[in-house]
Amino acid sequence: MAKKKFVEEFDVEIFNDEEIEDDYNAFSNKVLLDELRNKIIQNLIDNNINHTGTMDEFVKNEIDTTLSGYDLSNVERNYIYNLIDNEINGNGPISELLDDKNITEIMVNAPDEIYVEIDGKVVRDTSISFINKDHIIRTIQRLIQPLGRTIDTSNPMVDARLADGSRLNAVIPPLSLKGPILTIRKFKEELANIYDFLRSGALTPYMARFLEACVKAKLNIIICGGTGSGKTTLLNVLSSFIDSDERIITIEDAAELRLKQKHVISLETRLTNYEGEGEVTIRDLVINSLRMRPDRIIVGEVRGKEAFDMLQAMNTGHNGSLTTLHANGPLDSLNRLETMILMAGMEIPIKAIREYIENAIDIVIHIERLSDGRRKITSICEIDGFDGDIIKLNEIFAYKQKGLLENGDVDGEFILNKGMPNIYHKILSRGIDTLKDIFE
């Protein structure tokens, strides 16, 4: 780390320049310090049963005993004390990662294989490590224990929402052959808005105005894309265009949507208990929401049997519904919807399913994370009838990649396709005439 950052982080202004130089150079040997940390933690585990006195006295004694044979500076000792404090009162080696607002995702693949996502790019963090695989499992257990959840060989997978809203997923052996795997998608305190999308170049002002008009006109919208592409963030942004006097019901596995309107009902699924009972699925909540007099239904992600119920809601007067799903493009999203309905055991002919989809959905938005880490809305399509037995899509806006610049950034441009989209007439019929300069 840079010396300036070192001085600020460890508050060593009290030393003179020469002492700072000595401490900084000595501290660069973090291998020894990490070995000492591991030794102290192992001693704490091994000696915990036999210790006397308070826990603070026991911990301080173990640290002092372990460090007694080493000539360490005050800064180095403080560094080790901080690591041990994170282990006891925090969340182990990833405590600082959880506090870092620039990090959006944490991925632990092995004790010394930790990756983080910063500004859309995944990089390996070599500054921290776990002692061993058991150390990772202990950290997972510490994170989920306040939630009333557990993870062990009989229950080797957990998906949970932490107290701050971050999403945690953990898999341990025998499901994971490599060892315990921990993934945390961090909760963002500051909500993105349409202006953030514009500043980042994710879309154009024309596209922003069009999407706002679609939401206000109560069109049914699907947002599709890959993992980490920004689907939920975009869903949050589009939801901000809903009028404040509407009754909105949100349905999610793990609550990530944070709508600013006053009349919002948030529903969340529930897993089975230890007896294998009490599960409440997305489908259960969608069906129940229809009895709650909603003006809008927003489903965080459709990925199973609830697809048919969501389409049914869209087809029975609940206009303005929004949802997301994993798909590689607009057409693939419609194919996935077909598959979900078929897998739900619905004995409906394919043609009837496609007609149901065509009648229910107005707009499909595809958002993508490009190779340079930036997110772009790469396609906005309208459902435009059938071409034979296949649903036809009419692309209104698109982002076309040209190649890569020397710095690795993607080079491309947004395109407004010629021709007036059919959906424009539906927007006009709802009394919204803010798009004349775009389409007329």
C-alpha positions as a printed Julia matrix, in Angstrom:
440×3 Matrix{Float64}:
   0.0     0.0     0.0
   1.16    3.56   -0.54
   2.93    5.15    2.4
   0.36    7.95    2.69
  -2.48    5.43    2.92
  -0.42    3.43    5.42
   0.04    6.45    7.68
  -3.64    7.43    7.51
  -4.95    3.89    8.04
  -2.82    3.08   11.07
  -2.73    6.56   12.61
   1.07    6.78   13.03
   1.41   10.55   12.84
   2.95   10.47   16.33
   6.15    8.93   14.93
   8.85   10.97   13.2
   9.66   10.4     9.52
  12.49    8.0    10.21
  10.36    5.85   12.51
   7.55    5.84    9.96
  10.02    4.67    7.3
  11.28    1.87    9.55
   7.75    0.74   10.5
   6.55    0.91    6.92
   9.43   -1.22    5.62
   9.06   -3.76    8.43
   5.3    -3.93    7.91
   5.76   -4.83    4.25
   6.6    -8.35    5.43
   2.97   -9.36    5.94
   3.72  -13.07    5.58
   5.12  -13.24    9.1
   2.24  -11.18   10.5
  -0.35  -13.4     8.86
   1.42  -16.49   10.22
   1.31  -14.98   13.71
  -2.37  -14.16   13.3
  -3.1   -17.76   12.27
  -1.11  -19.08   15.21
  -2.97  -16.85   17.68
  -6.37  -17.84   16.29
  -5.5   -21.53   16.5
  -4.28  -21.07   20.07
  -7.52  -19.32   20.97
  -9.49  -22.25   19.59
  -7.33  -24.91   21.27
  -7.14  -23.21   24.68
 -10.65  -21.81   24.89
 -11.99  -24.7    27.0
  -9.37  -24.36   29.74
  -9.12  -20.57   30.0
  -9.88  -18.71   33.23
 -10.84  -15.1    33.81
 -12.67  -12.89   31.34
 -12.6   -13.43   27.61
 -10.76  -10.13   27.07
  -8.01  -11.19   29.49
  -7.77  -14.61   27.86
  -7.44  -13.13   24.34
  -4.89  -10.5    25.4
  -2.82  -13.12   27.2
  -2.78  -15.44   24.16
  -1.74  -12.56   21.88
   1.02  -11.36   24.24
   2.32  -14.91   24.73
   2.49  -15.59   21.0
   4.17  -12.27   20.17
   6.61  -12.29   23.07
   9.39  -13.89   21.03
   9.17  -11.45   18.14
  10.6    -7.96   17.77
   7.56   -6.17   16.36
   6.85   -2.46   16.05
   3.81   -0.83   17.6
   2.18   -0.58   14.2
   2.7    -4.27   13.49
   1.27   -5.21   16.87
  -1.74   -2.97   16.24
  -2.21   -4.65   12.88
  -2.35   -8.09   14.51
  -4.64   -6.83   17.3
  -7.02   -5.5    14.63
  -7.04   -8.84   12.82
  -7.83  -10.7    16.02
 -10.51   -8.15   16.92
 -12.11   -8.73   13.5
 -12.01  -12.45   14.22
 -13.74  -12.11   17.59
 -16.05   -9.14   17.15
 -16.3    -8.9    13.37
 -16.49  -11.31   10.46
 -12.93  -12.54   10.25
 -10.69  -11.69    7.28
 -13.55  -10.26    5.21
 -14.57   -7.65    7.83
 -12.82   -4.82    6.0
 -14.21   -5.98    2.65
 -17.74   -5.8     4.05
 -17.09   -2.23    5.23
 -15.56   -1.07    1.93
 -18.29    0.8     0.0
 -16.39    0.47   -3.28
 -16.69   -3.33   -3.22
 -19.99   -4.65   -4.56
 -19.36   -8.41   -4.34
 -17.13  -10.73   -2.31
 -16.28  -14.23   -3.54
 -14.35  -16.7    -1.36
 -13.31  -19.78   -3.37
 -10.59  -21.09   -1.04
  -8.65  -19.93    2.05
  -6.17  -17.99   -0.09
  -8.4   -17.41   -3.12
 -10.61  -14.37   -2.54
 -12.06  -12.21   -5.3
 -13.92   -8.9    -5.13
 -15.89   -6.86   -7.63
 -14.98   -3.18   -7.89
 -16.51   -0.91  -10.54
 -17.87   -3.9   -12.41
 -14.51   -5.7   -12.6
 -13.62   -8.84  -10.66
 -10.09   -8.84   -9.21
  -8.24  -11.12   -6.83
  -7.5    -9.72   -3.36
  -4.14  -11.06   -2.21
  -4.02   -8.91    0.94
  -6.2   -11.24    3.03
  -6.64  -14.96    3.55
  -8.29  -17.54    5.79
  -6.31  -20.04    7.87
  -7.99  -23.09    6.37
 -11.35  -24.38    5.14
 -12.72  -24.71    8.68
 -11.97  -21.02    9.18
 -14.23  -20.18    6.21
 -17.04  -22.34    7.6
 -16.75  -20.68   11.03
 -17.04  -17.27    9.36
 -20.12  -18.38    7.41
 -21.73  -19.67   10.58
 -21.01  -16.38   12.35
 -22.66  -14.44    9.53
 -25.85  -16.53    9.42
 -26.27  -17.36   13.11
 -28.1   -14.06   13.92
 -30.54  -14.93   11.13
 -31.5   -18.21   12.78
 -29.87  -20.18    9.97
 -27.26  -22.92   10.07
 -24.95  -24.74    7.69
 -23.52  -28.24    8.14
 -23.15  -31.52    6.25
 -26.88  -32.24    6.55
 -27.75  -28.71    5.39
 -24.79  -27.81    3.15
 -26.27  -24.82    1.31
 -27.69  -21.55    2.54
 -29.07  -18.46    0.8
 -29.88  -15.58    3.11
 -30.22  -11.84    3.47
 -27.95  -10.23    6.05
 -29.13   -7.54    8.45
 -27.84   -4.74    6.18
 -29.66   -6.22    3.15
 -26.65   -7.91    1.55
 -27.29  -11.31   -0.04
 -25.22  -14.24    1.19
 -24.87  -17.59   -0.54
 -22.73  -20.38    0.9
 -22.09  -23.96   -0.22
 -19.96  -26.45    1.67
 -19.0   -30.13    1.13
 -20.36  -32.55    0.11
 -22.1   -30.26   -2.41
 -18.91  -28.29   -3.07
 -16.06  -30.57   -4.04
 -13.42  -27.83   -3.68
 -14.37  -26.83   -0.16
 -16.59  -24.14    1.37
 -17.62  -21.39   -1.08
 -18.91  -18.02    0.13
 -20.46  -15.31   -2.06
 -21.81  -12.01   -0.74
 -23.54   -9.44   -2.92
 -23.35   -6.3    -0.88
 -26.27   -4.02   -0.21
 -25.91   -0.53   -1.66
 -26.87    2.23    0.73
 -27.29    4.78   -2.06
 -29.93    3.85   -4.6
 -29.09    4.29   -8.26
 -31.38    6.55  -10.24
 -31.9     7.24  -13.91
 -29.33   10.04  -13.8
 -26.69    7.59  -12.53
 -27.48    5.38  -15.52
 -27.15    8.35  -17.86
 -23.85    9.48  -16.31
 -22.39    5.98  -16.61
 -23.41    5.74  -20.27
 -25.75    2.8   -19.7
 -28.39    4.41  -21.93
 -29.22    7.63  -23.8
 -31.63   10.43  -22.78
 -34.05    9.24  -25.51
 -34.02    5.73  -24.02
 -34.52    7.09  -20.51
 -37.53    9.15  -21.56
 -38.98    6.19  -23.47
 -38.68    3.85  -20.48
 -40.22    6.44  -18.18
 -43.17    6.79  -20.59
 -43.56    2.97  -20.73
 -43.79    2.73  -16.93
 -46.2     5.66  -16.63
 -48.34    4.16  -19.43
 -48.61    0.95  -17.39
 -46.95   -1.31  -19.93
 -45.9    -4.78  -18.76
 -42.11   -4.94  -18.78
 -39.55   -7.74  -18.52
 -35.9    -6.99  -17.77
 -33.5    -9.74  -18.79
 -29.75  -10.23  -18.56
 -27.01  -12.37  -17.04
 -25.87  -12.65  -13.44
 -24.53   -9.35  -12.14
 -25.69   -7.42  -15.19
 -27.72   -4.94  -13.13
 -31.27   -6.26  -13.62
 -32.42   -5.53  -10.06
 -30.8    -2.09  -10.09
 -32.62   -1.24  -13.32
 -35.86   -2.6   -11.86
 -35.43   -0.26   -8.9
 -34.86    2.68  -11.25
 -37.91    1.92  -13.41
 -40.03    1.47  -10.28
 -39.24    5.06   -9.31
 -41.38    6.24  -12.25
 -44.56    4.73  -10.77
 -47.02    7.31   -9.46
 -46.98    7.77   -5.7
 -50.73    7.14   -5.34
 -50.58    3.56   -6.68
 -50.66    0.46   -4.47
 -47.52   -1.54   -5.27
 -46.79   -5.11   -4.17
 -43.2    -6.35   -4.46
 -42.37  -10.07   -4.31
 -38.81  -11.33   -3.87
 -36.7   -14.19   -2.58
 -34.41  -11.76   -0.78
 -35.7    -8.2    -0.47
 -33.51   -5.91   -2.55
 -36.07   -3.51   -4.0
 -36.43   -0.25   -2.13
 -39.25    1.8    -3.53
 -39.75    5.37   -2.37
 -43.5     5.42   -2.87
 -45.62    5.41    0.3
 -48.12    2.69   -0.62
 -45.75   -0.3    -0.99
 -46.31   -3.83    0.32
 -43.12   -5.93    0.37
 -43.43   -9.72    0.42
 -40.56  -12.18    0.82
 -40.41  -15.95    0.37
 -39.7   -18.36    3.23
 -37.7   -21.57    3.16
 -38.74  -24.8     4.84
 -38.07  -25.23    8.55
 -36.18  -28.1    10.16
 -39.22  -30.34    9.74
 -39.32  -29.58    6.01
 -42.51  -27.55    6.34
 -43.6   -23.95    6.09
 -42.14  -23.1     2.69
 -43.67  -20.1     0.93
 -42.63  -19.72   -2.7
 -42.68  -16.86   -5.21
 -45.66  -18.56   -6.83
 -47.59  -18.63   -3.53
 -46.96  -14.93   -3.06
 -47.92  -14.02   -6.64
 -51.21  -15.89   -6.31
 -51.9   -14.27   -2.95
 -50.99  -10.79   -4.22
 -53.89  -10.92   -6.67
 -56.23  -10.86   -3.65
 -54.56   -7.77   -2.21
 -55.99   -5.24   -4.68
 -52.66   -4.28   -6.31
 -52.24   -1.51   -8.86
 -48.81   -2.89   -9.71
 -47.1    -6.23   -9.09
 -43.31   -6.27   -9.16
 -41.58   -9.66   -8.97
 -37.86   -9.47   -8.25
 -37.07  -12.48  -10.42
 -39.17  -15.05  -12.26
 -37.48  -18.44  -12.57
 -40.04  -21.19  -12.11
 -43.68  -22.13  -11.85
 -44.65  -18.58  -10.93
 -44.07  -17.53  -14.58
 -47.58  -18.61  -15.6
 -49.21  -16.87  -12.62
 -47.27  -13.69  -13.4
 -48.44  -13.76  -17.01
 -51.97  -14.48  -15.83
 -51.85  -11.37  -13.64
 -50.63   -9.3   -16.59
 -53.46  -10.69  -18.73
 -56.2   -10.02  -16.18
 -56.0    -6.28  -15.76
 -52.88   -5.86  -13.6
 -51.14   -3.63  -16.12
 -47.79   -2.06  -15.38
 -46.29   -5.2   -13.87
 -42.5    -5.51  -13.89
 -40.15   -8.45  -13.39
 -36.68   -9.75  -14.24
 -35.32  -13.08  -15.43
 -31.99  -14.57  -16.43
 -31.6   -14.69  -20.21
 -28.99  -13.96  -22.87
 -31.28  -11.68  -24.88
 -34.89  -10.61  -25.49
 -35.81  -13.63  -27.62
 -34.12  -16.01  -25.2
 -36.17  -14.51  -22.36
 -39.42  -15.42  -24.16
 -38.12  -18.94  -24.79
 -37.29  -19.26  -21.11
 -40.8   -18.17  -20.17
 -42.2   -20.93  -22.4
 -39.94  -23.48  -20.73
 -40.93  -22.33  -17.23
 -44.63  -22.7   -18.01
 -44.09  -26.16  -19.5
 -42.01  -27.24  -16.49
 -44.83  -26.1   -14.22
 -46.89  -28.98  -15.61
 -49.35  -26.79  -17.46
 -51.05  -28.92  -20.12
 -51.28  -26.07  -22.61
 -50.28  -26.24  -26.29
 -47.13  -24.32  -27.22
 -49.11  -22.04  -29.52
 -51.5   -21.12  -26.71
 -48.55  -20.39  -24.39
 -46.99  -18.1   -26.98
 -50.27  -16.26  -27.5
 -50.5   -15.83  -23.74
 -46.98  -14.36  -23.65
 -47.67  -12.11  -26.64
 -50.81  -10.73  -25.03
 -49.22  -10.22  -21.61
 -45.85   -8.58  -22.32
 -45.32   -5.22  -23.98
 -41.62   -4.44  -23.6
 -38.45   -6.56  -23.12
 -35.27   -4.81  -21.94
 -31.88   -6.5   -22.11
 -29.09   -5.19  -19.88
 -25.57   -6.52  -20.12
 -22.24   -6.17  -18.37
 -19.63   -5.7   -21.08
 -16.06   -6.98  -21.08
 -14.78   -3.67  -19.67
 -17.07   -4.02  -16.63
 -19.5    -1.3   -17.66
 -23.22   -2.03  -17.84
 -25.27   -1.1   -20.88
 -28.89   -1.47  -21.9
 -28.13   -3.26  -25.17
 -31.68   -3.75  -26.44
 -35.23   -2.49  -25.91
 -37.81   -4.48  -27.88
 -41.56   -4.52  -28.23
 -43.64   -7.66  -28.77
 -44.89   -7.3   -32.34
 -47.26  -10.17  -33.08
 -46.22  -13.43  -34.71
 -44.05  -14.54  -37.58
 -45.75  -17.86  -38.28
 -45.83  -19.6   -34.9
 -42.91  -17.6   -33.49
 -43.33  -14.43  -31.44
 -41.87  -11.49  -33.35
 -39.79   -8.8   -31.66
 -39.32   -5.29  -32.96
 -36.13   -3.72  -31.64
 -36.61   -0.02  -30.87
 -33.24    0.84  -29.29
 -29.97   -1.08  -29.46
 -26.32   -0.8   -28.49
 -23.94   -2.02  -31.17
 -20.35   -2.89  -30.26
 -17.63   -1.95  -32.74
 -14.59   -3.32  -30.95
 -12.19   -2.48  -28.14
 -10.17    0.67  -27.56
  -6.49    0.56  -26.59
  -7.34    0.93  -22.89
  -9.67   -2.09  -23.05
 -12.93   -0.1   -23.04
 -15.67   -1.3   -25.34
 -16.23    0.95  -28.36
 -19.84    1.13  -29.54
 -22.87    3.31  -30.15
 -26.57    3.44  -29.34
 -28.99    3.18  -32.24
 -32.61    4.25  -32.58
 -34.08    1.96  -35.21
 -36.17    3.58  -37.93
 -39.91    3.31  -37.95
 -42.56    4.16  -35.4
 -43.03    1.33  -32.87
 -46.55    0.02  -32.42
 -46.26    0.46  -28.68
 -46.05    4.22  -29.2
 -49.76    4.34  -30.03
 -50.55    2.57  -26.74
 -48.44    5.14  -24.88
 -50.31    7.98  -26.63
 -53.66    6.38  -25.77
 -52.73    6.64  -22.08
 -52.4    10.41  -22.41
 -48.59   10.52  -22.52
 -47.26   12.66  -25.36
 -43.69   13.31  -24.24
 -42.07   11.28  -27.04
 -43.18   13.19  -30.13
 -39.72   14.56  -30.83
 -38.36   10.98  -30.82
 -40.87    9.1   -32.95
 -42.72   11.76  -34.93
